[in-house]
Amino acid sequence: MSTDGPFTGTWVLWTQALRRDRWLVLGWGVALAVLYWAQAWSVDRLYTSEGELARMAAAMERNDAMIALAGPARALDTIGGQVTWQATAFGAVLLGLVVIAVVTRHTRAEEESGHDDLVRSGVVGRFAPPAAAVLTSVVLCVVSGALVTLSLVTYPLAVADSVALGVGLALCGLCFTGTTLVAAQLVASTRAARGIAGAVVAVAYALRAVGDVSVPALSWLTAIGWYQAMHAFSGLRWWPALLLVAAAGINLALAATLLLRRDIGAGLVASRPGPPRAGRALSGPVGLAWRLQRAGVVGWSVGVGLTGVAYGALGTSVEDLVGDSDMGRDLMAQGGLDLVDGFFATMLVMMALLATGFATSSTLRPRGEEESGLAELVLATPLGRGRWLLSWTLVTLLGTALVMVVGGLGLGLGYAFVSADAGQVVAFVGPQLQYAPGVLLLAALARLVHGVAPRRTALAWGPLVVAVVVMFFGELLGLPRWVRWFSPFDHLPLVPAEDPSLGAAAVVVALALALGASGQLAFQRRDIG
């Protein structure tokens, strides 16, 4: 009699998945811990007296844009309340996005590539691959929650509330694990599954934002709302965590039921047949590259645009936000004579860093085409590899420009709303594009890594990390000048606080062209895949 069960082979698949994702799990856990810890550290350094913190808290409690962006304003006159307000929504979204990548990588992507068929040809139960994916996601969530708790407890902040922030974050991740696994049963495409799961995260954030501003009941429909309803550092309560546990369990049970009702390799929702002939837009490599990246371009544009709206809405509250803190004024004004202009210059650099995130991921997208084997199919045609890569580069350039323009428009729209000056809507588009050379330089570095060391593409994110550290912690940490020199944005004038410099922009662009061309040549000289 066979002893094989539905979970046979789970342990082996789980250990393999953890081996593949061990650095991702550790890296994101540390990154989320730094996100929470940095809020406490920066608030503690910026507002050295209770009066300064109370003044800023009073200003933020009246700012609907910031409440929509971050969450309900509770106990903002305390460091713990500031951490909860500033980090929880973003932490939950970031963990949700990583969870989506992990779960789909070990479920739908394996089926789509055919690797799952090879695995299931052995003694493997039907539930083993998704169970291994869920367990890997559980490890990611637990590690992230534990590191967040540890970072806050050692700061030090109150232990019980710090634990609540870590536990709530982990449970949010488990909720999104379940919704991602459900999405993986519905559709046969990895991209579609990630799109559905990502839409769930976006809707959760949007409902929470609307609920916190005008319709409180909407916040109770989302995992992020339940997480923030635990009221860490503002009257801690644990019972909303039970809602997160229940939602995670229901989603996983639903995913298991759907898995039993579908064929392996297929989705419950039948894929629509494509048209018999491709449109004219797909007749060349540029059209194909755009088709494959358009969802990312739209998603990043919307995200950066909404961020710009929130930042712009702070334009008339800069004085209250900074208060009497000399360090806060130095940080916001970045050395500019006018505090408001310096604030907007800082916000423009922050959105340029977000645009760099898109530019880097878009630059590395051809590597994914190589790993999946699709690049070889395309290059089997008369299309040369140099032209193929240039088509992806063109889409990256156009997409980056669009993301930055939308970000500038969002910043102007938010400022126009609070200042009642419609002319401000387009006022920040030009200044935002002044930072494009820095974005292109970091993207060119990613292209060089892709060309020279394709198996080490994770290194391409290193320059962006350096730029973020210089931006957020350069003044606070007192980093020496030679360290700040490694950020390209440190070489560009802080528009609109400073006058534009064509010379500095030209030098950065020239360096970006040189690095990009080197990456292009390296790619043409190495093997594909």
Sequence and secondary structure as in RCSB ss.txt:
>XXXX:A:sequence
MSTDGPFTGTWVLWTQALRRDRWLVLGWGVALAVLYWAQAWSVDRLYTSEGELARMAAAMERNDAMIALAGPARA
LDTIGGQVTWQATAFGAVLLGLVVIAVVTRHTRAEEESGHDDLVRSGVVGRFAPPAAAVLTSVVLCVVSGALVTL
SLVTYPLAVADSVALGVGLALCGLCFTGTTLVAAQLVASTRAARGIAGAVVAVAYALRAVGDVSVPALSWLTAIG
WYQAMHAFSGLRWWPALLLVAAAGINLALAATLLLRRDIGAGLVASRPGPPRAGRALSGPVGLAWRLQRAGVVGW
SVGVGLTGVAYGALGTSVEDLVGDSDMGRDLMAQGGLDLVDGFFATMLVMMALLATGFATSSTLRPRGEEESGLA
ELVLATPLGRGRWLLSWTLVTLLGTALVMVVGGLGLGLGYAFVSADAGQVVAFVGPQLQYAPGVLLLAALARLVH
GVAPRRTALAWGPLVVAVVVMFFGELLGLPRWVRWFSPFDHLPLVPAEDPSLGAAAVVVALALALGASGQLAFQR
RDIG
>XXXX:A:secstr
     TTTTHHHHHHHHHHHHHHHHHHHHHHHHHHHHHHHHHHHHH  SHHHHHHHHHHHHT HHHHHHH    S
TTSHHHHHHHHHHHHHHHHHHHHHHHHHHHHTHHHHHHTHHHHHHTSS  TTHHHHHHHHHHHHHHHHHHHHHHH
HHHTTT  HHHHHHHHHHHHHHHHHHHHHHHHHHHH S HHHHHHHHHHHHHHHHHHHHHHHHT HHHHTTSHHH
HHHTT TTSS   HHHHHHHHHHHHHHHHHHHHHHTS TTS SS      SS  GGGSSHHHHHHHHHHHHHHHH
HHHHHHHHHHHHTTGGGHHHHHTT HHHHHHHHTT SSHHHHHHHHHHHHHHHHHHHHHHHHHHHHHHHHHHTHH
HHHHTSS  HHHHHHHHHHHHHHHHHHHHHHHHHHHHHHHHHHHT GGGTTTTHHHHHTTHHHHHHHHHHHHHHH
HH GGGGGGGGHHHHHHHHHHHHHHHHT  HHHHTTSGGGGS  TTTS   HHHHHHHHHHHHHHHHHHHHHHHH
S   
